[in-house]
């Protein structure tokens, strides 16, 4: 595994998790 690939993968996962969290918070407060 390349270090750069794993770095990009973890960054992508963190972005996806933050988007899911914001969507869930919007659904709760609506």
DSSP file (Angstrom, degrees, kcal/mol; ACC not computed):
  #  RESIDUE AA STRUCTURE BP1 BP2  ACC     N-H-->O    O-->H-N    N-H-->O    O-->H-N    TCO  KAPPA ALPHA  PHI   PSI    X-CA   Y-CA   Z-CA
    1    1 A X              0   0    0      0, 0.0     2,-0.2     0, 0.0     3,-0.0   0.000 360.0 360.0 360.0 139.2    0.0    0.0    0.0
    2    2 A X     >  -     0   0    0      1,-0.1     4,-1.8     2,-0.0     5,-0.2  -0.598 360.0-135.0 -82.7 147.7    1.2    3.5   -0.8
    3    3 A X  H  > S+     0   0    0     -2,-0.2     4,-2.0     1,-0.2     5,-0.1   0.883 106.7  53.1 -68.4 -37.0    1.3    6.0    2.1
    4    4 A X  H  > S+     0   0    0      1,-0.2     4,-2.5     2,-0.2    -1,-0.2   0.902 107.2  51.4 -65.6 -40.6   -0.3    8.7   -0.2
    5    5 A X  H  > S+     0   0    0      1,-0.2     4,-2.3     2,-0.2    -1,-0.2   0.919 111.1  46.8 -63.0 -44.1   -3.2    6.4   -1.1
    6    6 A X  H  X S+     0   0    0     -4,-1.8     4,-2.3     2,-0.2    -1,-0.2   0.860 111.5  52.9 -67.2 -33.7   -4.0    5.6    2.5
    7    7 A X  H  X S+     0   0    0     -4,-2.0     4,-2.0     2,-0.2    -2,-0.2   0.935 111.2  45.2 -65.5 -46.0   -3.7    9.3    3.4
    8    8 A X  H  X S+     0   0    0     -4,-2.5     4,-2.4     1,-0.2    -2,-0.2   0.877 112.1  53.3 -65.1 -37.3   -6.2   10.2    0.6
    9    9 A X  H  X S+     0   0    0     -4,-2.3     4,-2.3     2,-0.2    -2,-0.2   0.914 109.8  46.3 -64.2 -43.5   -8.5    7.3    1.7
   10   10 A X  H  X S+     0   0    0     -4,-2.3     4,-2.2     2,-0.2    -1,-0.2   0.872 112.3  51.5 -68.1 -35.2   -8.6    8.5    5.3
   11   11 A X  H  X S+     0   0    0     -4,-2.0     4,-2.1     2,-0.2    -2,-0.2   0.915 110.4  48.7 -65.4 -42.6   -9.2   12.1    4.2
   12   12 A X  H  X S+     0   0    0     -4,-2.4     4,-2.4     1,-0.2    -2,-0.2   0.902 111.0  50.5 -63.8 -41.6  -12.1   10.9    2.0
   13   13 A X  H  X S+     0   0    0     -4,-2.3     4,-2.5     1,-0.2    -1,-0.2   0.897 109.9  49.9 -64.0 -40.6  -13.6    8.9    4.8
   14   14 A X  H  X S+     0   0    0     -4,-2.2     4,-2.1     2,-0.2    -1,-0.2   0.886 111.1  49.3 -66.8 -37.3  -13.4   11.9    7.2
   15   15 A X  H  X S+     0   0    0     -4,-2.1     4,-2.0     2,-0.2    -2,-0.2   0.919 112.0  48.2 -66.2 -43.2  -15.1   14.1    4.6
   16   16 A X  H  X S+     0   0    0     -4,-2.4     4,-2.4     1,-0.2    -2,-0.2   0.904 111.5  50.2 -64.0 -41.3  -17.9   11.5    4.0
   17   17 A X  H  X S+     0   0    0     -4,-2.5     4,-2.3     1,-0.2    -1,-0.2   0.894 109.6  50.5 -64.9 -39.2  -18.4   11.1    7.8
   18   18 A X  H  X S+     0   0    0     -4,-2.1     4,-2.2     2,-0.2    -1,-0.2   0.886 110.5  49.8 -66.6 -37.1  -18.7   14.9    8.3
   19   19 A X  H  X S+     0   0    0     -4,-2.0     4,-2.2     2,-0.2    -2,-0.2   0.920 111.3  48.6 -65.8 -43.1  -21.3   15.2    5.5
   20   20 A X  H  X S+     0   0    0     -4,-2.4     4,-2.4     1,-0.2    -2,-0.2   0.894 111.0  51.3 -63.9 -39.6  -23.3   12.3    7.0
   21   21 A X  H  X S+     0   0    0     -4,-2.3     4,-2.4     2,-0.2    -1,-0.2   0.914 110.1  48.2 -64.5 -42.4  -23.1   14.0   10.5
   22   22 A X  H  X S+     0   0    0     -4,-2.2     4,-2.2     1,-0.2    -1,-0.2   0.885 111.7  50.2 -66.4 -37.1  -24.3   17.4    9.1
   23   23 A X  H  X S+     0   0    0     -4,-2.2     4,-2.2     2,-0.2    -2,-0.2   0.914 111.4  48.3 -65.6 -42.3  -27.2   15.6    7.2
   24   24 A X  H  X S+     0   0    0     -4,-2.4     4,-2.1     2,-0.2    -2,-0.2   0.902 111.4  49.8 -65.1 -40.2  -28.3   13.8   10.4
   25   25 A X  H  X S+     0   0    0     -4,-2.4     4,-2.4     1,-0.2    -1,-0.2   0.899 110.7  50.3 -65.3 -40.0  -28.1   17.0   12.5
   26   26 A X  H  X S+     0   0    0     -4,-2.2     4,-1.1     1,-0.2    -2,-0.2   0.894 110.5  49.7 -64.1 -39.5  -30.2   18.8    9.8
   27   27 A X  H  < S+     0   0    0     -4,-2.2    -2,-0.2     2,-0.2    -1,-0.2   0.882 112.0  48.1 -66.8 -37.5  -32.8   16.0    9.9
   28   28 A X  H  < S+     0   0    0     -4,-2.1    -2,-0.2     1,-0.2    -1,-0.2   0.914 114.7  44.4 -69.4 -42.0  -33.0   16.1   13.7
   29   29 A X  H  <        0   0    0     -4,-2.4    -1,-0.2     1,-0.3    -2,-0.2   0.582 360.0 360.0 -84.2  -8.4  -33.4   19.9   13.9
   30   30 A X     <        0   0    0     -4,-1.1    -1,-0.3    -5,-0.2    -2,-0.2   0.446 360.0 360.0 -87.6 360.0  -35.9   20.0   11.1
